[in-house]
Amino acid sequence: MIKAKSWEVTDAFWSRAEPLIPSRQRAADKSYTRKTGGGRKPKDPRLVFEGIVYVLRTGCQWKALPAERYGSASAIHARFLEWEKAGVFEALWKLGLAEYDEFEGISWRWQSIDGAMMKAPLAQESVGPNPTDRGKKWEQAPFAGGRPWGPVVARRDRSQPA
């Protein structure tokens, strides 16, 4: 059995994801002035999906997509935004979650959500000041060679000669 790379979309995975991908249709209320067949053909949805999975699995930037394999990175990103707006990835996540629940079983009783949306209101007394605020220059003692006093000379007006 040949193991696929983590960003490659297998036939089995594509057969589950393909029904969720919206088909591209022209708007009926819009008039098109170009000839039919003019311009580039739309990219294959599987190739676009594989490019999106590549970015999500590798963590690379959109512009770092291998152009020789996927073509224009901006076209892949535009289709990603289009599909995200259509809810493709949320539906895919729900489908995967339901499949895992059937296969392995999710113990919902033990699931929890952890997150901090705001600071704890009483934490300041128990925690203390923010660690990044320690040792600011105005709070530090002067160094050994420094003078802890300021000169007593009155400020002179520099527009007049001394």
Secondary structure, 3 states (H helix, E strand, C coil): CCCCCCCCCCHHHHHHHHHHCCCCCCCCCCCCCCCCCCCCCCCCHHHHHHHHHHHHHHCCCHHHCCHHHHCCHHHHHHHHHHHHHHCHHHHHHHHHHHHHHHHCCCCHHHCCCCCCCCCCCCHHHHHCCCHHHCCCHHHCCCCCCCCCCCCCCCCCCCCCCC
